[in-house]
C-alpha cells in the first residue's frame, strides 16, 4: 500500500484552483473585449450621423457669402460664393451658389477646422470629395485635385 504525499495532493488542488481561476478570468476578459468591440462598432456606424457642438459651430462659420481674397486680404464681393447649410436628422448638406452655378455636397467628416463633403449635385461631379477649411477669417475651398481657393467673408 502506497501513501500519497499530502504535499502532492495540495499541489494538485492548487493547480486545479489556478486553472479554474484562469478560465474564469479568460471568460470575463472575453466579455470585456466583446463589450469594447461592440462600442467601437457602434461608434463607427453612427459617427457619420453624430454632429457635435464644435461641428455645428464650424458649419455656422462656413454659412454665408464669401468672395475671392484680394491682395490686401479683403473680399472681392463682385463674385460671391454663397454657402448654405441644410440639416436633417440623417445628413448635413452644404450648398454652394455662385453666378448661376449650384453644387451640393453631403458632409462626410469633420476634423479640427475643416469639413469634408462629397458632391451630390451636379450630376457630372457626383462622388467627388472636397474640403472647406476655416483659417482665421478666411475660408479655404479645396477641390478634389487639391487646388485651393482662398475666400474672405463678404459683409452682410
N, C-alpha and C positions, 0 to 999 in steps of 0.2 A: 504494500500500500504506500502510495506516494502522497506526500502532503504538498499542497500548493503553498507557495510562498505568499504570505499576506501582502508583501510589498508588490508582487506581480498583480495581484487582484486590484490593489489600489491603483496601479499604473493603468490597468485596463479600464477601470472606471473613469480615471482622469481623461484618458484618450477618448472614451465614449462621450463624456460630457463636453470636451473640447470640440469634438466632431459635431455634436448636436448644436452647440452654441454657434459654431462656424456656419452650419447650414441655415440656422435661423437668421444670422446676420446677412448672409448672401440673399435670402428671400427678402428681407427688409430693404437692403441696398437696391435690389432689383426693383422693388416698388417705388423707391425714391427716384431712381433713374427713369422709370416709366412715367412717373408724375412730371418730372422735369422735361422729358421728351414731349409730353402732351402740352405743357405750357409753351414750349418753343414752337410746336406745330400751330397752336392757336395764334401765337404772335405772328408767325409767317403768313398764315391765312388771312388774318384780319388787319395786318399792318397797313395794307393799301387803303383800308376804309377808316382808319383812325386818324383824325386830324387834331393836332394839339393846339393849345392856345398860341404857341410860338408859330406854328404853321399858319394859323388864322391871321396873326399879326403880319406875317410875311406877305400873304395874299392881299391884305389891306394896303400894304405899301406899294404893291405892284399895280393895283387897280387905279385907273386914271389915265390922263393924257400925258404923253411923252413926245419929245422931239429930238432929232439928232443933235448931239452936243457940238457946239461951236468951239472955236479955238479958245475963247475966253471962258469956257465952261458953262455957258448958258445954253438954253434950249432954242433951237430953230423951230418955232411952233407953226411955221408955214406948212410944214409937212408933219402932221400929227399921227402918232401911233397911239390908238386908244385901246386900253386893256380893260376888259370887264370880266368879272368872276361870277359864275353860276354854280351854286352849291345845291346838292341834293343829298339824300341820306347815303347813297351809294357811290357818288362820284363828285368830283370838282372839275369844272370845265373853265378854261381860260380862253377868251375870245379876243383876237386882235383885229381891229378895223383900221384901215389906212387907205385913203384915196380910192375908195370903192372896192378894195380888196378885203376879204374877210377870211380869217383862218381860225379854227378852233382846235384846242388840244385838251386831252384828258390828263389831269395831273397823275403822275405815276410815282413820284418820290419827292421828298423834301430833304434838304441837307443844309445845315448852317443857314446861310442867307440865300439859298437858291431853290428853285422849283424845276423839276424835270417833267416835261409833258410829252405826250405822243399825239401827233396830228390825227384828227378825226374828220376834218374838212379843211380844204377842198379835197375832192376825190383823188386828184393826181398826187397828193402828198400824204395820203393815209399811211400811218405807221411810222412816219419819220419822227425821230426824237429831237427835242430842242430844249434849251435851258434858259431860264430867266434868273439873273443874279443881281441882288441889290448890293451895291458898294457905296456906302455913304449916301450921297444924294443922286447917285447915278443908277441906271438900270442897264445891265449888260444883257443883250439878246444874243444868244449863241445858237447858231443853226446846226444842222446835222453834220456839216463838214467842218465844224469848229470855227467858222467865221463869226467874229464878234462885232456887233453894232452897239456903240455906246450911246445911250439916250439920257436926256435930262428932263426933269419934270416940267411940264408947261403950267403956267399959272392957271387957276380955275376961272 
